[in-house]
Amino acid sequence: MHGDTSTVVAHAFTEINNSITNHTSSAITVSWRVIDHNLPQSWKLYSGFGICDNITCYDTSILAGVTRVMDTIGGGQQSIFKLQINGASQNVTPTTSGPIYITSELSDGSTTDTVTFIVHKWGTSIGKVSSTAKEDVTLYPNPAYGEVNVTFSKDMGVKNVAIYNLVGKQISNYRVITNSAKLDLEKIPSGIYFLRLIDSNGRIVATRRFTHQ
C-alpha cells in the first residue's frame, strides 16, 4: 500500500486525486482517518468540500478523525482517494500565509501510510508584501508521522533546515534550494523537536516546534 502528497492551487471547483496502490498480490481492506489539518473555519462553511474513497465522499465532519473503511482493493490494483474543494466559493477567504493541508492515515492492518492534500488559495490580486511576510513559515503535519513538510517565504533566504532535540543537539541537517522541504523522520525517535531555518550566513531566521509520533 502506498500513498503520497498532492498539491494544487484552487481557483475553482477542484478534485485532487491521490490513488492508493496495493503493491501485494492479495486483496486488502484499507481503513483511513484524518489525523491532522489546518482547514480554517471559513473553508468549512460552504458546499463543495469532500474527501472521497472508493465508496463515497464525506463532508467536513470527517475532519473529526472518524475511521472509515474502503471497499476491498485487489492485488496490484489502485483505489480512488481524493479531495474535492471549491476554491471559487465566495465564503473562502483568500490567503497567502501558507498552504491549507489535510493529512489522512491509512492502514491495511499490517502497513500504515499517510496521504496529505495541500491547497493554495490565492486572491485574484496580491498587493505589496509587508515585512511580516519574512516570517511566513508553515510546518505540517504536526504531529508528524514518518515525515514533516515545511514551506517558507523566499524572502527569508533559507539555505538549510535543521532538526534539533529538546536539549539543543542537532539531529539532522538538510540543504534546500527551493522554498519548501520534505524531511524524512523514519530514523528519528519519537519525541518533541525544533525545526530551525538557517540562511546563507548561518543565522537562524525561524524556529518551529513539532512532535514526531
Backbone hydrogen bonds, N-H to C=O, Kabsch-Sander energy under -0.5 kcal/mol:
donor,donor_aa,acceptor,acceptor_aa,energy
2,H,21,T,-1.1
6,S,116,T,-2.6
8,V,118,I,-2.1
10,A,8,V,-0.6
10,A,120,H,-2.5
11,H,9,V,-0.7
14,T,85,I,-3.1
16,I,83,L,-3.2
17,N,15,E,-0.7
18,N,81,F,-1.9
20,I,79,S,-2.9
21,T,2,H,-1.4
21,T,19,S,-0.5
22,N,77,Q,-2.9
23,H,21,T,-0.8
28,I,73,I,-2.4
31,S,107,S,-2.8
32,W,68,R,-2.8
33,R,105,E,-1.8
34,V,62,I,-0.6
35,I,103,T,-2.5
36,D,103,T,-1.5
38,N,101,Y,-1.8
43,W,40,P,-1.4
44,K,40,P,-0.6
44,K,41,Q,-1.3
45,L,41,Q,-0.9
46,Y,44,K,-1.0
49,F,46,Y,-0.5
50,G,84,Q,-2.0
51,I,58,Y,-1.9
52,C,50,G,-0.5
52,C,82,K,-3.0
53,D,56,T,-2.2
58,Y,51,I,-2.3
62,I,59,D,-2.2
63,L,60,T,-1.7
64,A,61,S,-1.5
65,G,62,I,-1.7
68,R,32,W,-2.9
70,M,30,V,-3.2
73,I,28,I,-3.1
74,G,72,T,-0.5
76,G,22,N,-1.0
76,G,24,T,-1.2
77,Q,74,G,-2.1
79,S,20,I,-2.4
82,K,52,C,-2.3
83,L,16,I,-2.0
84,Q,50,G,-3.6
85,I,14,T,-2.4
87,G,12,A,-1.8
87,G,85,I,-0.9
89,S,86,N,-1.6
92,V,89,S,-1.2
93,T,91,N,-0.6
95,T,121,K,-2.6
100,I,119,V,-3.0
102,I,117,F,-2.0
103,T,36,D,-3.2
104,S,115,V,-3.1
105,E,33,R,-2.9
106,L,113,D,-3.3
107,S,31,S,-2.6
108,D,111,T,-1.8
113,D,106,L,-2.7
115,V,104,S,-2.4
116,T,4,D,-1.3
117,F,102,I,-2.7
118,I,6,S,-3.0
119,V,100,I,-3.3
120,H,8,V,-2.4
122,W,120,H,-0.5
130,S,128,K,-0.5
133,A,130,S,-1.6
134,K,131,S,-1.7
135,E,132,T,-1.8
136,D,133,A,-1.7
137,V,135,E,-1.3
138,T,151,T,-2.6
140,Y,149,N,-2.5
144,A,211,T,-3.2
145,Y,147,E,-0.7
148,V,183,L,-2.0
149,N,140,Y,-3.5
150,V,181,A,-2.3
151,T,138,T,-2.5
152,F,179,N,-2.3
153,S,136,D,-1.3
156,M,153,S,-1.5
157,G,154,K,-1.5
159,K,198,I,-3.0
160,N,198,I,-2.1
161,V,174,Y,-2.6
162,A,196,R,-2.6
163,I,172,S,-2.3
164,Y,194,F,-2.9
165,N,169,K,-2.3
168,G,165,N,-1.7
171,I,163,I,-3.6
172,S,163,I,-1.3
174,Y,161,V,-2.8
176,V,159,K,-2.5
181,A,150,V,-2.2
183,L,148,V,-3.2
183,L,181,A,-0.5
185,L,146,G,-2.9
186,E,146,G,-0.7
188,I,185,L,-1.9
191,G,212,H,-2.2
193,Y,210,F,-2.9
194,F,164,Y,-2.9
195,L,208,R,-3.9
196,R,162,A,-3.1
196,R,194,F,-0.6
197,L,206,A,-2.8
198,I,160,N,-2.9
198,I,196,R,-0.5
199,D,203,R,-2.5
200,S,157,G,-0.6
202,G,199,D,-1.9
205,V,197,L,-2.8
205,V,203,R,-0.7
206,A,197,L,-1.1
208,R,195,L,-2.6
210,F,193,Y,-2.5
212,H,191,G,-3.2
213,Q,144,A,-2.6
213,Q,211,T,-0.6
